[in-house]
């Protein structure tokens, strides 16, 4: 399992558009990806759950990646977050 943290830079946090893009990206990967903020952990492929985390600008999330392509999935998620959030 791979784990990394990321601090959200987008002024609006994880709202509908980036949450949809994040879920779409996670569905493209073969690994299971979860996002954690505080006490809540949700699957990265679940749009409404991602939005329900209430992630705002400046919040730090923890991303967990486990599965057959976790090396590539971790890299892809880092690149996605840096480019979009």
Phi and psi restraints in degrees (value plus and minus 20) as a CYANA .aco file:
   2 UNK   PHI    -130.4   -90.4
   2 UNK   PSI     120.2   160.2
   3 UNK   PHI    -156.6  -116.6
   3 UNK   PSI     116.9   156.9
   4 UNK   PHI    -167.6  -127.6
   4 UNK   PSI     140.7   180.7
   5 UNK   PHI    -130.9   -90.9
   5 UNK   PSI     134.7   174.7
   6 UNK   PHI    -166.0  -126.0
   6 UNK   PSI     114.6   154.6
   7 UNK   PHI    -118.0   -78.0
   7 UNK   PSI     104.1   144.1
   8 UNK   PHI     -88.2   -48.2
   8 UNK   PSI     109.1   149.1
   9 UNK   PHI    -126.9   -86.9
   9 UNK   PSI     -37.9     2.1
  10 UNK   PHI     -83.7   -43.7
  10 UNK   PSI     111.6   151.6
  11 UNK   PHI     -78.0   -38.0
  11 UNK   PSI     -50.7   -10.7
  12 UNK   PHI    -117.1   -77.1
  12 UNK   PSI     -22.1    17.9
  13 UNK   PHI      53.7    93.7
  13 UNK   PSI    -172.8  -132.8
  14 UNK   PHI    -112.6   -72.6
  14 UNK   PSI      69.7   109.7
  15 UNK   PHI    -122.4   -82.4
  15 UNK   PSI    -188.3  -148.3
  16 UNK   PHI     -74.6   -34.6
  16 UNK   PSI     -71.6   -31.6
  17 UNK   PHI     -83.4   -43.4
  17 UNK   PSI     -75.1   -35.1
  18 UNK   PHI     -86.9   -46.9
  18 UNK   PSI     -50.0   -10.0
  19 UNK   PHI     -84.4   -44.4
  19 UNK   PSI     -60.2   -20.2
  20 UNK   PHI     -84.1   -44.1
  20 UNK   PSI     -62.7   -22.7
  21 UNK   PHI     -85.8   -45.8
  21 UNK   PSI     -60.0   -20.0
  22 UNK   PHI     -84.1   -44.1
  22 UNK   PSI     -64.9   -24.9
  23 UNK   PHI     -82.6   -42.6
  23 UNK   PSI     -61.3   -21.3
  24 UNK   PHI     -82.5   -42.5
  24 UNK   PSI     -65.0   -25.0
  25 UNK   PHI     -82.0   -42.0
  25 UNK   PSI     -64.2   -24.2
  26 UNK   PHI     -82.8   -42.8
  26 UNK   PSI     -55.3   -15.3
  27 UNK   PHI     -88.7   -48.7
  27 UNK   PSI     -45.3    -5.3
  28 UNK   PHI     -92.9   -52.9
  28 UNK   PSI     -38.8     1.2
  29 UNK   PHI    -117.3   -77.3
  29 UNK   PSI     132.0   172.0
  30 UNK   PHI    -104.9   -64.9
  30 UNK   PSI     -32.8     7.2
  31 UNK   PHI    -107.7   -67.7
  31 UNK   PSI     138.5   178.5
  32 UNK   PHI    -105.1   -65.1
  32 UNK   PSI     109.4   149.4
  33 UNK   PHI    -143.3  -103.3
  33 UNK   PSI     109.7   149.7
  34 UNK   PHI    -143.4  -103.4
  34 UNK   PSI     131.2   171.2
  35 UNK   PHI    -138.8   -98.8
  35 UNK   PSI     111.8   151.8
  36 UNK   PHI    -142.0  -102.0
  36 UNK   PSI     113.0   153.0
  37 UNK   PHI    -152.4  -112.4
  37 UNK   PSI      97.6   137.6
  38 UNK   PHI      42.9    82.9
  38 UNK   PSI    -143.2  -103.2
  39 UNK   PHI    -110.6   -70.6
  39 UNK   PSI     -30.5     9.5
  40 UNK   PHI    -116.0   -76.0
  40 UNK   PSI     114.2   154.2
  41 UNK   PHI    -147.9  -107.9
  41 UNK   PSI     111.0   151.0
  42 UNK   PHI    -152.9  -112.9
  42 UNK   PSI     137.0   177.0
  43 UNK   PHI     -90.8   -50.8
  43 UNK   PSI     115.9   155.9
  44 UNK   PHI     -89.2   -49.2
  44 UNK   PSI     -33.3     6.7
  45 UNK   PHI    -108.1   -68.1
  45 UNK   PSI     -23.2    16.8
  46 UNK   PHI    -121.2   -81.2
  46 UNK   PSI      79.9   119.9
  47 UNK   PHI     -74.6   -34.6
  47 UNK   PSI     -74.6   -34.6
  48 UNK   PHI     -84.8   -44.8
  48 UNK   PSI     -55.9   -15.9
  49 UNK   PHI     -86.3   -46.3
  49 UNK   PSI     -60.1   -20.1
  50 UNK   PHI     -80.5   -40.5
  50 UNK   PSI     -66.2   -26.2
  51 UNK   PHI     -85.5   -45.5
  51 UNK   PSI     -52.3   -12.3
  52 UNK   PHI     -88.8   -48.8
  52 UNK   PSI     -35.2     4.8
  53 UNK   PHI     -87.6   -47.6
  53 UNK   PSI     -44.2    -4.2
  54 UNK   PHI      46.8    86.8
  54 UNK   PSI      19.3    59.3
  55 UNK   PHI     -95.2   -55.2
  55 UNK   PSI     104.4   144.4
  56 UNK   PHI    -131.3   -91.3
  56 UNK   PSI     149.6   189.6
  57 UNK   PHI     -78.4   -38.4
  57 UNK   PSI     112.6   152.6
  58 UNK   PHI      73.3   113.3
  58 UNK   PSI     -34.5     5.5
  59 UNK   PHI     -92.8   -52.8
  59 UNK   PSI     127.2   167.2
  60 UNK   PHI    -126.0   -86.0
  60 UNK   PSI     109.9   149.9
  61 UNK   PHI    -131.5   -91.5
  61 UNK   PSI     136.9   176.9
  62 UNK   PHI    -133.1   -93.1
  62 UNK   PSI     109.6   149.6
  63 UNK   PHI    -130.4   -90.4
  63 UNK   PSI     105.4   145.4
  64 UNK   PHI    -131.7   -91.7
  64 UNK   PSI     112.0   152.0
  65 UNK   PHI    -147.4  -107.4
  65 UNK   PSI     105.7   145.7
  66 UNK   PHI    -162.6  -122.6
  66 UNK   PSI     118.8   158.8
  67 UNK   PHI     128.9   168.9
  67 UNK   PSI    -189.6  -149.6
  68 UNK   PHI     -88.6   -48.6
  68 UNK   PSI     -50.3   -10.3
  69 UNK   PHI    -136.0   -96.0
  69 UNK   PSI      16.9    56.9
  70 UNK   PHI     -80.4   -40.4
  70 UNK   PSI     -52.4   -12.4
  71 UNK   PHI     -81.4   -41.4
  71 UNK   PSI     -72.3   -32.3
  72 UNK   PHI     -87.5   -47.5
  72 UNK   PSI     -58.5   -18.5
  73 UNK   PHI     -85.4   -45.4
  73 UNK   PSI     -60.6   -20.6
  74 UNK   PHI     -81.4   -41.4
  74 UNK   PSI     -66.4   -26.4
  75 UNK   PHI     -82.0   -42.0
  75 UNK   PSI     -64.6   -24.6
  76 UNK   PHI     -82.9   -42.9
  76 UNK   PSI     -60.2   -20.2
  77 UNK   PHI     -89.6   -49.6
  77 UNK   PSI     -59.9   -19.9
  78 UNK   PHI     -80.8   -40.8
  78 UNK   PSI     -66.7   -26.7
  79 UNK   PHI     -82.7   -42.7
  79 UNK   PSI     -61.4   -21.4
  80 UNK   PHI     -81.8   -41.8
  80 UNK   PSI     -68.1   -28.1
  81 UNK   PHI     -82.5   -42.5
  81 UNK   PSI     -63.5   -23.5
  82 UNK   PHI     -84.9   -44.9
  82 UNK   PSI     -55.3   -15.3
  83 UNK   PHI    -100.3   -60.3
  83 UNK   PSI     -48.4    -8.4
  84 UNK   PHI    -137.9   -97.9
  84 UNK   PSI     -41.7    -1.7
